[in-house]
Amino acid sequence: MSSLNNFYSTTVDTQTLNPPQRLLMGPGPINADPRVLRAMSAQLIGQYDPAMTGFMNETMARYREVFKTQNQWTMLIDGTSRAGIEAVLISILRPGDKVLVPIMGRFGHLLTEIAQRAQAEVHTIEVPWGEVFKPEQIEDAIKKVQPRVLAMVQGDTSTTMNQPLGDIGEICQRHDVLFYCDATASIVGNELPVDEWKLDALSVGLQKCLGGPSGSAPITLSDKCVDWIRTRKKVEAGIRTEAHKDGVEPFIRSNYFDLGMIMDYWGEERLNHHTEATSMLFCASECARIVLEEGVDNVVARHKLHGDAMLAGVQALGLKVFGDISNKMNNVVGVYIPDEVDGDQVRGQMLTDFGIEIGTSFGPLHGKIWRIGTMGYNARKDAVLQTLACLEACLHANGYKGPKGEAVIAALAHYSQASPISVS
């Protein structure tokens, strides 16, 4: 027995990683597409290998198509979606610059904090959680504040709302304001044509509708935005030459998130800034390739199809949907937790007994609503039906008195009436 114990003690630290199998149907992250996981396992190559720099160029081209933009500077920030947000805001905001942040949920507050850390003069306007802004509200605030930058979120998963943006870019152009949007949770799940809507800067993440893991943040910058960033150009000692000329103070305060230096790395000069996260480059590029293979508009339509089926199912269960449904994101729905059940207990049973995860919420909605996602690889019929069947079973197992046997039937009815774009 003693020798057996010694055997186990010497092998316990070498166990193979084996996470539990889960169906992630919350507000993100979601299960990565298997093709993305395979791409991430490819062997590394050197950062200046022509195959590597060529692949970087190819990835830039793919994301131009995903974003529907002609912007030259469409690239990746190595880090989670928050890294993309911080890179944009720290690079376009000087200390003392005015920025207007319309807040409709948790992530508007995040933009506010990052802008404050950039030492900008931050102005905010707010609507209650579950609502969105009208264009005239934003224009009135721009006239009053006269900001250099408007920073806002398109899809805020904390409230499940999708902010209409079609008129905002034109408003910003009329008032000479740079328009930045965080579309981490909404890109390719909801319409977002960058050039048509006149965005100056956009940052996103992979872990929602793009079907990948968190860890890379695709961004795109307009020429106007790039020109502004270049005025603050600084090349670090050790790699600069006599040909490099610094811009005008104040320089961008972050080295890692200096978009001027990152553009030099992704551009023809290939000026060293960091070692590209090769596996995440492969991952992000494959996410874009899969979207383009299906077609951007088809991917948005698929998210709407399955999101609407989920909505029909939860409504058939007798659950009250949170917020303004007419402005709900295609890829996530918020539902009020029935008074007679313990929300955490229902979620816990779904996870432990069925292996399905749905989300709770933050701030004023914590403990009041569940958030159920249909995103990326999980925006498909079987995942929707499994989640609805599981939710119904767990609700009734925990004392819910609402309808029985209706959720899956309602979702199936929705699918039978829908256009046959991607019901599988």
GINOR-V127817 format. One record per helix or strand of 2 or more residues. SS is the DSSP state (a for helix, b for strand). FROM is the first residue (numbers start at 1). LEN is the number of residues. If there is no record, write none. Layout:
ss: (SS,SS)
from: (FROM,FROM)
len: (LEN,LEN)
This chain:
ss: (a,b,a,a,b,a,b,a,b,a,b,b,b,a,b,b,b,a,a,a,a,a,b,a,b,a,b,a,a,a)
from: (2,23,34,50,73,81,98,106,121,135,149,155,161,168,178,201,216,223,259,278,296,325,332,343,356,363,369,376,381,407)
len: (13,2,7,18,6,12,6,12,6,11,5,2,2,7,5,3,6,8,8,17,21,3,5,12,2,3,5,3,17,11)
